[in-house]
Each structure stands twice: as C-alpha cells, then as structure tokens.
Amino acid sequence: MVRPYAIKGKKRKKTEEKYDREEDENEQVQVEEEGPSIEKPTEEEDEAGADELVGIPIAPSDKKPNKTGLVFVLEKASLEVAKVGKSYQLLNSDDHANFLRKNNKNPADYRPDIAHQALLAILDSPVNKAGRLQAVYVRTEKGVLFEVKPHVRIPRTYKRFSGIMLQLLQKLSITAVGKREKLLRVIKNPVTKYFPVNSRKIGFSYSSEKLVKMSKYVDAIGDDVNLVFVVGAMAHGKIETEYTDDFIAISGYPLSAAMCIARVTEALADKWNIL
C-alpha cells in the first residue's frame, strides 16, 4: 500500500482583533473568585508593550463619583499607520499626499488633526475639570477602538500628538511617567460594553432633520441619566451607528467636531452649574 501524504500548502493566518489583553485577565480573575466580592490588588501585565508618555503629566480633576456624567465617542477617526520609506508614520494629507496618491487613496480623507482638536476640546472643557467626564473612546476608520482617560494631558502640538498615536497603535497601550496606570490603551470592540448603566446615546449630524438648541435639549433630560455623545472625527461624511438612541443637529450650518463638542460641553456646564 502507498502511504497517503497530506499536500502541503500555505496555512491561513488567523486575523484577530489586536487590543490590550489586560481587561481579559481582569475578567478571569473576577470569575475565579468565590464568595463575597472583595477588592484585591492585582498585578498588571508585563509592561514591555507600553511606553511612557514623557513630559505629559496627569491633569488634576474633581471627581464626582456619586453624580451622573458623560461619555464622548469619536467615530471614524482618521488614524492610520503605514510604512513610509524606512519608518512607520501616522498618515496625514499634508506630509503624505504623494504617498497616498501612489496607493490610490484620497489625501483629503487622512485628517488626524480632527481627532487631535476634538480631544483637546473635550479634555480642556470645564465639565472634564469638574470631574463629570467619565471616559473618552475613539474608534478609527479601520475599526480600532481605544480609550483615553479623562485626566490625561494630550500634547498640544500635532507633531507630538502624532508620535503618541503612532506609539499607541503599535504598542497598544501607553502609561504615565512614574506610574503603572495606563492613560491610553487599545480595547476590545464593541464600544457599547463600556457605557454606563442608564445612559442615553446621542449622535450628531448636520443632515439630521431634528434641529435642536443644545441647552434646551440637555435641560429636558433627567438628572439621573448618563449622557453618551457620539461625534464624527472625519473630514466629511456621516456617522452610521446602530447604538444611538437619538440623532440630532445643533446648528443650521456644518460644524467641525471641536465646535460641536464645545457647544455640548457649554450646555452641560450651564445645566450642572459649572463655571
């Protein structure tokens, strides 16, 4: 008899979603614990994949744990890394226009500065400094989801911001200087699993037929409801999400993401008497 041999071929690579595995380890620890839940200090995973945010301190804030707060989600952020020449870079329309055209891509779609301006508008707001911001989530055009802690200080200049985003998307997490806390980390989809209980999800679009005045809109929402605002961080287009409860327009004119966020935080500051 002839011994059968398997035909060798190329093995298919399994594409898995890349994210910081720390949350999976924490879930396993909670399942293994028996009896009443007691908080125990757990060792964080090896930090070989995390770099320090050099020169970026943690911003102080007055946390209000017993009060409702808000969450921001930036959808379709143009944050894509590619190898340009001999190094990996965060693609943008100014520096990589020729590279993008050679690869049959529209340079106008690569605007990471929009996400930069939006994050600065959120983290600089009095609502955040008063401790009412619970979390910020950013989902890129490629579907990568990462979390930004409310007390982190995002670099002011685009060049430094670009370097931080490049590190984050490659290393999956970034820690603060001298501490083990992860200020930015890539997390597992979907984003809805991280929303607080009893939350109202609100999306924004200039094309929405429901035009509202932001101050009156937030005043009509009860004080016991957590607010989740979904803002597009792309150059043009419309966010398409299935988890939003309401879809509104807050101006008769197209607004940038940063301007939209400024109107939202200003209305909430009035609602919560934050000066």
N, C-alpha and C positions, 0 to 999 in steps of 0.2 A: 504493500500500500504506500501511496505517496502521502507524506505528512503535509497537511494543509498549513499554509503560512498566510498570515494576515498581510494585506497590502498596506505598505507604509504610506502615509500621506501627511500633509500638514495638519497639525492639531489646531482646532479653532480656539482662539483666545476668548476667554470669558470676560466680557466687559462689565465691570461692576462700578457702581457709583462710589467715587472717592470722597471720603469725609473723615473728620476726626473721630476715631474709634472710642474715645473716652466715654461718650454717652452710652454706648452699648455695654461697656464694662460696668458702669454705674447701675444699669438696669439689671444685670446679672447679680450684682451684689444685693439689690433690693429683693430679688426673688428668693435668694438663698437664705435670707434672714427669716427666722421664725419668731412667733410671739409678738408682743407689742413693739411697734416701730420705735427704735431708739437711734438717734443720730450718732453715727460713729465717724471719726475722721478716716477718710480713705486716701490711700496713696495715689497720686496722679500717675498717668502712664509716663513712660520714658520720654523725655523732652528733647530727644535727638532731632525730632521733626519740627521743633518750634524754635524760632529765632526771637531775639529780644527787640523790642521797639526802642532803639537807642534814642535818648533825648526826648521822649514823649511821655510826660508824667500823666498820672491819673487825675482827672478833674474832680474837685470836691462837689458834692451834691447833698441836699437834704432829702433823705429817703422818707417816703410816707407809706409804710407797708400796709397800713390799715385802710388806705384810700384807693379808690379806683384810679386807673391810669390809662395810658395809651401806648399803642404799639404802631410803629411805622414799617411798612413793607415796600421796598423799592423793587419794582418788577422790570424785567428786560434790560438790566444794566449792561452797557457795552464794556465788559471787562474780559478781554480775550488775550491770552498769552501765545506768542508764536516765536519761533527761532528766526531772527533776522540777522543774517551774516553769521557770526560765530557766537552770538549771545541771545538769550531769551529776553523778550521785551513785551511790555504791555502796549498793544496796538492802539494808535490814535491817528486821526485824519491828518494832522499837521506833519508829524515826523515820518509816517509810513505810507504816504499817499502812493508813491511809486510801487512799493512792495504790494500793497493791496490791489492795485490795478493789474499787476502782473499775475495775481492769483484770482482774477475775475471777481473782485469784491468791490463794493461801493465804499469809497473812503468816508462819505458823509454818514455812514452808519456806525462808524467807530468813534464814539464820543465819551470816553471815560470821565471827562471833565464834568459831565452832567451829574454822574453819581457822586463825584467829589463835592460839587457845590451843594447837592441835596443833603449829604451827610453833615456838612458844616452848618447848614440851616437848621437841621434837626438838633444837633448836639450843642449848638450855641444858643438855643432858644431858652427863655426864662422858664418854660414848662419843664425842660430837662433839668435845669439847675435847681429847680424846686423839688425835684425827686419824683415827678409824676410820669416820666418816661420809663416804661418797663423794659423795652427791648427794641432793637432795630434789626430787621432782616433784609438782606439783599439777595436777589436771585438774578443771575446773569442770563444773557441771551442763550447761552448753551445749557442752562438749567442747573448750574452750580449754585447752591444755597449756602450763605454764610451769615453768621451772627456778629453784630457789633455791640459791645457792651455800652450802656449809656454813659458811663463815666470815663470812657477813653477820649483822648485828645487826638483827633485826626490831624495830620500835618496840614499846614496852611498852604504850602506851595504845591503845585501839581507835580513837580518833579519828585518830591519826597513821597507824595501820595502814590504815585505810580510805582515807586520802589516797594512800598509797603504792600500794595495789591499783588505785585509780582511774587513777593515772598509768601503771601498768604495762599495764593492759588497753587504754588508749588509745594510748600511745606504743610499746608492745611491748617495751621494754627500759629498764632503769634502771642507771646507772653509779655508781660510788663517787665520793666527793668527791676531786678532785685526781688521779684515776686514770682510765684508759681501760677498766678491767676492768668487765664487765657483771655486776652482782651478781644481778639478776633479769632474765629475758628469756623472752618467749613463743617456744616452739619448735614444730616440726612433729610431728604425730602419725605413727605410734603411739609410745607411751612405751617399748615393748619394745626399740626400736632403740638406746636409750641404756643398757640394762642391761649390767653387766659380764659377761665370759665366765665360764662355770661358776657360774651363780647359781641359787639356789633361791628361787622366788617363793611367798610365804606370805600368804594372805588371812585376815582376821578377821571373825567374825560370832557374835553371841550365839546365833543359831539353828542353828549348826553342831552336829552330833551328836558331833564329835570334841572332847571337853573335855580339855585337857592342862594340866599345870603348866609354866609358861613356862621356868623354869630347867632342868628335865629335858629339855624339848623341844630347846632350843638346845645343850645339852651333847651330845646324841645326834648332832648334825650335825658333820661333819668340819671340821677347821680350814682346809682348802683350798677351802671353798665360800663364795662371796659370798652374802649374805642380802639379799633384797628383801622388804620388808614392805608390804603393801597395806592401808591403813586408810581406812574411810569417814569423810568430813568433813561429813556431812549430819545433820539433826536426827533423822530416823527413816528406816527402810528398810534395805535390804541391798545391798551392793556386788555387782555382777554383771560379772565379768571373765573372759575366756577364757584369760588367760595365767598364772593362778595354778596352781602345782603342788600346793598343799595348802591346805585351808580349815579353820581351827581356831577353837575358842572357848577363852579363857583364864580365864574366870570363869563361875560359875553365875548371875551377875547381869549385867544390861546395864551396860556401862561407857561412859563418854564417850571420845572419841577421844584426849584428852590423857591420861586414866588408862590407856588401853590402851598408848599409846606409853611411858608411864612404866614399866609392867611389863616391856615389851620391852627398853628400854634398861637397866633394872636387872639383868635376867637376863643380858644381854650383857656388862655391866660385871663381873659375877661370873665369867663364862666367860673373859673376857680379862684378869682380874686388874687391873681399873681401879678405883682407889679415889677 
